[in-house]
């Protein structure tokens, strides 16, 4: 009996040490990220601007003051650091930087209000319960809802008033990225008891489920609708290699979006769709061994194509949540991607990379923008993944 008890004690102690070691590794990654972002906050405070990325010459590129779909990610990163470190300086920074764009809650000419306000004010309200943050979220959700067309059953992504969108001949373009704006609507319905926001989100998710996905469960980037009839006019890409290719970040947006839809509705079809997208991503034969995808799964010059760390960061954060919901085991994929992201190949040394955490992301190769650079949303979803793992 003593021998058995000693054996059990040894096993328990080994498991405890193993778990403690894993926790400390996660915390050290967060500590390293916090040290890096501390320097980035100082640079941002000096400019009173929100850092977005670097130029091709390695100079800081800040978010546009009038509106920028990425402006919510940097304060969101600060909220995650406050949540996990409890250091008040992160709360102060988050509040300061999100205040720079609060007035954008009234914008009705852009679909990215979910990105902007859920990542910033949404995290802020979740952590602090500040009633003012809640009111900002409600106003932003009202503005976002004005872009919903019940005939089509989707929120319009881009207003086609000129430029390259008009050159494509689109009338009512809806992009897979738009799935990420639904979380704000779901959350505001939950906070207010007003189901109109949730109903818009569900209708958009259902229409996207019907029209955006191919037989192999990869996603089209842009579906253009006829605003009068709701019929599909075209299935195109804007940021991928080709209309028929699988743009890497687009696949990540879909995975994350349908995981969120399942979280709020518990509708099995959303869980099944998230699992199908996860299967496409995790089992794709052309993905490198480290799990960091090329910017497009069908890019023409693989393996001599840029990787997209932002797609990997979004994907792994979504997989961590999906792993809680699904009977499938996504832990091997999670471990692979997180190990890669934390490696010297993709994580910058403290003081380098202009104080962004991750390297080697891609914004839009077809537009020649943000190629092989850090991106504030890659850092945001990496931090989110670290916080989710810690929990």
C-alpha positions in Angstrom: 0.0 0.0 0.0 2.8 2.3 0.9 4.5 1.6 -2.5 1.2 2.3 -4.3 0.7 5.5 -2.4 4.3 6.6 -3.2 3.7 5.8 -6.8 0.5 7.8 -7.0 2.2 10.7 -5.2 5.0 10.6 -7.7 2.6 10.7 -10.6 0.7 13.6 -9.1 3.9 15.5 -8.5 5.1 14.9 -12.0 1.7 16.1 -13.4 1.8 19.2 -11.2 5.3 20.1 -12.3 4.4 19.5 -15.9 1.3 21.7 -15.7 3.3 24.4 -13.7 6.0 24.4 -16.4 3.4 24.8 -19.2 1.8 27.7 -17.3 5.1 29.4 -16.7 6.0 29.1 -20.4 2.6 30.7 -21.3 3.2 33.5 -18.8 6.7 34.1 -20.0 5.3 34.5 -23.5 2.9 37.1 -22.2 5.6 38.8 -20.2 7.8 39.0 -23.3 4.9 40.4 -25.3 4.1 42.9 -22.5 7.7 44.1 -22.5 7.6 44.6 -26.2 4.3 46.4 -26.3 5.4 48.7 -23.4 7.8 50.3 -25.8 5.2 50.4 -28.6 2.8 52.3 -26.2 5.5 54.9 -25.6 6.0 55.4 -29.4 2.2 55.6 -29.9 1.8 58.1 -27.0 4.5 60.4 -28.5 2.6 60.4 -31.8 -0.9 60.2 -30.2 -1.7 57.7 -32.9 -2.5 54.0 -33.1 0.3 51.9 -34.6 -0.9 49.7 -37.4 2.2 48.2 -39.2 5.6 49.2 -40.8 6.2 50.6 -44.2 8.4 48.7 -46.7 11.3 50.9 -45.5 10.7 49.8 -41.9 9.1 53.0 -40.7 6.0 53.2 -38.4 2.7 53.4 -40.2 -0.1 54.6 -38.0 -3.9 53.9 -38.4 -5.7 56.6 -40.4 -7.3 59.2 -38.2 -10.5 59.5 -40.1 -11.3 55.7 -39.9 -9.2 52.6 -40.0 -10.5 49.0 -39.7 -7.5 48.1 -37.6 -7.8 50.9 -35.1 -9.4 48.7 -32.4 -6.7 46.1 -32.2 -4.0 48.0 -30.4 -6.2 49.1 -27.5 -7.6 45.6 -27.5 -4.1 44.2 -27.0 -3.7 46.5 -24.1 -6.9 45.2 -22.6 -5.7 41.6 -22.9 -2.4 42.6 -21.2 -4.4 44.3 -18.4 -6.6 41.3 -18.0 -3.7 38.9 -17.6 -1.1 41.1 -15.7 -3.5 43.3 -13.6 -1.1 46.2 -14.2 -3.1 49.4 -14.3 -0.9 51.0 -16.9 -2.5 48.7 -19.6 -6.0 49.9 -18.6 -4.8 53.5 -18.9 -3.3 52.9 -22.3 -6.3 51.0 -23.6 -8.7 53.8 -22.5 -6.5 56.4 -24.0 -6.1 54.8 -27.4 -9.7 53.7 -27.9 -10.9 57.3 -27.0 -9.1 58.4 -30.2 -11.8 56.8 -32.3 -14.9 56.8 -30.1 -16.7 59.2 -32.5 -16.4 56.5 -35.2 -19.3 54.7 -33.5 -21.6 56.9 -35.6 -20.1 55.8 -38.9 -22.6 54.0 -41.2 -20.5 53.9 -44.3 -18.2 51.0 -43.2 -18.9 47.5 -42.0 -15.8 47.2 -39.8 -17.4 48.6 -36.7 -17.5 45.2 -35.2 -13.7 44.8 -35.5 -13.2 48.3 -34.2 -15.5 48.4 -31.2 -15.8 44.8 -30.0 -12.0 44.4 -29.9 -11.5 47.6 -28.0 -14.6 48.8 -26.0 -16.0 45.3 -26.0 -13.0 43.8 -24.2 -13.0 46.9 -22.0 -16.6 46.4 -20.9 -16.1 42.7 -20.4 -13.2 43.3 -18.1 -14.3 46.5 -16.3 -18.1 46.6 -16.7 -17.7 50.4 -17.4 -21.2 51.4 -18.4 -19.9 54.1 -20.8 -18.1 51.4 -22.8 -21.4 49.5 -23.1 -23.1 52.6 -24.5 -20.4 53.0 -27.1 -20.9 49.4 -28.2 -24.7 49.9 -28.5 -24.3 53.0 -30.7 -21.8 51.2 -32.9 -24.1 48.2 -33.3 -26.9 50.5 -34.3 -24.7 52.1 -36.9 -23.6 48.7 -38.2 -27.2 47.4 -38.4 -28.0 50.2 -40.9 -25.9 48.3 -43.5 -28.1 45.2 -43.4 -30.3 44.5 -46.5 -33.1 42.1 -45.6 -33.7 41.2 -49.3 -30.1 39.9 -49.5 -29.8 38.8 -45.9 -26.4 40.3 -45.4 -24.5 43.4 -44.1 -22.9 45.2 -47.0 -19.1 45.3 -46.8 -18.1 48.1 -49.1 -19.9 51.0 -50.5 -19.2 50.9 -54.3 -18.9 54.6 -55.0 -15.6 54.5 -57.0 -12.1 53.2 -57.0 -11.1 49.6 -57.5 -14.4 48.3 -56.0 -16.4 50.1 -58.7 -13.9 48.8 -61.4 -14.9 45.3 -60.5 -18.5 46.1 -61.4 -19.8 45.1 -57.9 -23.2 46.3 -56.6 -23.4 44.8 -53.1 -20.1 43.1 -52.2 -20.0 40.9 -49.0 -16.7 39.6 -47.8 -15.9 36.7 -45.6 -14.2 39.1 -43.2 -17.7 40.4 -42.3 -18.3 37.3 -40.2 -16.0 39.0 -37.7 -18.4 41.9 -37.2 -21.2 39.7 -36.0 -19.8 39.3 -32.5 -20.6 42.9 -31.7 -24.2 42.4 -32.7 -24.6 39.2 -30.7 -23.0 40.8 -27.7 -25.2 43.9 -27.8 -28.3 41.8 -28.1 -27.2 40.0 -25.0 -26.5 43.2 -23.2 -29.7 45.0 -24.1 -32.2 42.1 -24.6 -33.0 43.5 -28.1 -33.0 40.5 -30.4 -32.9 42.7 -33.6 -29.1 42.7 -33.5 -28.8 39.0 -33.0 -31.4 38.3 -35.8 -29.3 40.4 -38.3 -26.2 38.4 -37.2 -27.9 35.1 -37.7 -29.4 36.0 -41.1 -26.0 37.2 -42.3 -24.3 34.0 -41.0 -26.9 31.8 -42.8 -26.6 33.7 -46.1 -22.8 33.5 -46.0 -23.0 29.8 -45.1 -25.1 29.3 -48.2 -23.1 31.3 -50.7 -19.5 31.7 -49.6 -18.2 28.1 -49.3 -17.0 25.6 -51.8 -17.3 21.8 -51.8 -13.8 21.5 -50.1 -15.0 23.9 -47.4 -12.7 26.7 -48.5 -14.2 30.1 -48.7 -14.7 32.6 -51.5 -13.5 36.1 -50.5 -16.2 38.3 -52.1 -19.7 37.5 -53.0 -21.5 40.2 -55.0 -25.2 40.4 -54.7 -28.0 42.1 -56.6 -29.4 44.5 -54.1 -32.9 44.4 -55.7 -33.3 40.6 -56.0 -30.8 39.2 -53.6 -29.3 37.0 -56.3 -25.6 36.2 -56.4 -24.0 38.1 -59.3 -20.3 37.2 -58.9 -17.9 35.2 -56.6 -14.6 37.0 -56.6 -11.5 37.8 -54.6 -10.0 41.1 -53.6 -7.0 40.1 -51.5 -6.4 36.5 -52.6 -4.5 35.1 -55.6 -7.5 34.3 -57.8 -11.3 34.1 -57.7 -11.0 30.3 -57.2 -8.2 30.3 -54.7 -8.3 30.1 -50.9 -7.0 33.3 -49.4 -5.4 32.3 -46.1 -6.7 35.0 -43.8 -10.2 34.6 -45.3 -10.2 31.0 -44.2 -9.3 32.2 -40.7 -12.0 34.8 -40.6 -14.6 32.1 -41.5 -13.3 29.7 -38.9 -13.4 32.4 -36.2 -16.7 33.8 -37.2 -18.7 30.5 -37.2 -17.1 29.5 -33.9 -18.4 32.8 -32.4 -21.8 32.1 -34.0 -21.9 28.8 -32.2 -20.9 30.3 -28.9 -23.9 32.7 -28.9 -26.5 30.5 -30.5 -25.5 26.9 -29.8 -26.8 26.1 -33.3 -25.1 22.9 -34.4 -24.9 24.0 -38.1 -22.4 26.7 -37.0 -20.3 24.2 -35.1 -20.3 21.9 -38.0 -19.2 24.7 -40.4 -16.4 25.7 -38.1 -15.3 22.1 -37.9 -15.3 21.8 -41.7 -13.2 25.0 -42.1 -10.9 23.7 -39.4 -10.5 20.5 -41.3 -9.6 22.3 -44.5 -7.0 24.5 -42.7 -5.4 21.8 -40.5 -5.3 19.0 -43.1 -4.3 21.1 -46.1 -1.4 19.2 -47.7 0.5 22.3 -48.9 0.8 24.0 -45.5 4.4 24.0 -44.3 5.4 21.8 -41.4 5.4 24.6 -38.9 1.7 25.3 -39.5 2.1 28.9 -40.7 0.3 29.2 -44.1 1.3 30.9 -47.2 -0.7 34.1 -47.8 -2.9 32.1 -50.2 -3.2 28.3 -50.1 -3.1 28.4 -53.9 -0.4 31.1 -54.4 1.4 30.4 -57.7 5.1 30.3 -56.5 4.9 28.1 -53.4 7.3 27.5 -51.6 8.7 30.9 -52.7 5.7 32.9 -51.4 5.3 35.0 -48.2 3.7 33.4 -45.2 0.9 35.1 -43.3 1.4 35.1 -39.6 -1.8 37.0 -39.1 -3.8 34.2 -40.6 -2.1 31.7 -38.3 -2.7 33.9 -35.2 -6.4 34.3 -36.0 -6.7 30.6 -36.8 -5.1 29.4 -33.5 -7.2 31.7 -31.4 -10.3 30.3 -33.0 -9.1 26.7 -32.7 -8.6 27.2 -28.9 -12.2 28.2 -28.5 -13.5 25.6 -31.0 -11.6 22.9 -29.1 -13.8 23.6 -26.1 -17.0 23.1 -28.2 -16.1 20.3 -30.5 -15.6 16.5 -29.9 -12.6 16.8 -32.3 -9.1 17.2 -30.9 -7.5 20.4 -32.1 -4.8 20.5 -29.5 -2.0 19.1 -31.8 -2.7 21.9 -34.3 -2.9 24.5 -31.5 0.4 23.4 -30.0 2.1 23.4 -33.4 1.0 26.9 -34.4 1.6 28.4 -31.0 5.1 26.9 -30.8 5.9 28.3 -34.2 4.5 31.8 -33.4 6.5 31.9 -30.2 9.8 30.9 -32.0 12.5 33.4 -33.0 11.4 32.9 -36.6 8.1 34.7 -36.0 8.4 36.5 -32.6 10.7 39.5 -32.7 13.3 40.0 -30.0 12.4 42.7 -27.5 13.4 46.1 -28.9 13.3 45.0 -32.5 10.5 45.0 -35.1 9.6 48.6 -34.0 8.2 46.9 -30.9 5.5 44.8 -32.6 5.4 41.3 -31.3 5.1 39.2 -34.4 6.9 39.3 -37.8 6.0 38.1 -41.3 2.4 39.0 -41.9 0.7 40.0 -45.1 -2.0 42.6 -45.7 -2.8 42.5 -49.4 -0.5 41.3 -52.0 -2.8 42.1 -54.9 -2.8 45.7 -53.7 0.9 45.7 -52.9 0.2 46.7 -49.3 1.8 45.4 -46.1 3.8 42.5 -47.4 6.0 40.6 -44.9 5.6 43.1 -42.1 4.2 43.1 -38.6 0.4 43.9 -38.3 -1.4 45.0 -35.1 -4.1 42.4 -35.6 -1.6 39.6 -35.8 -0.4 40.7 -32.4 -3.9 41.1 -31.1 -5.0 37.6 -31.9 -1.7 36.1 -30.7 -2.3 37.8 -27.3 -5.9 36.6 -27.3 -4.7 33.0 -27.9 -2.2 33.3 -25.0 -4.9 34.6 -22.7 -7.3 31.8 -23.8 -4.6 29.2 -23.2 -3.9 30.7 -19.8 -7.5 30.4 -18.8 
